[in-house]
Amino acid sequence: MEHLGAWADKEFLTVPQLTRVVVKRAIAEYLKQNPSNPPTPKPDSTNDSLNETAPPPATKAKRGNKKKTNTP
């Protein structure tokens, strides 16, 4: 583990950042060597057609914190 920390310091990255870079490179290399296994596409979060049919998010009613007025 200390070698990974030293490598991350040398690259001016944190250990999680370095790990992410190494894993992404390994996945890219794997896909180059195995082109018959295409990755599954991720759902596009910017697709507006899905958002048009979705109902608006529910809001919570505010409770308490209201000042009571004493009106006779």
Contacts in CASP RR format, 6 or more apart in sequence:
PFRMAT RR
TARGET T0000
AUTHOR 0000-0000-0000
METHOD contacts of the structure
MODEL  1
MEHLGAWADKEFLTVPQLTRVVVKRAIAEYLKQNPSNPPTPKPDSTNDSL
NETAPPPATKAKRGNKKKTNTP
4 15 0 8 1.000
4 18 0 8 1.000
4 19 0 8 1.000
5 15 0 8 1.000
5 18 0 8 1.000
7 18 0 8 1.000
8 14 0 8 1.000
8 15 0 8 1.000
8 17 0 8 1.000
8 18 0 8 1.000
11 18 0 8 1.000
13 21 0 8 1.000
31 37 0 8 1.000
31 39 0 8 1.000
END
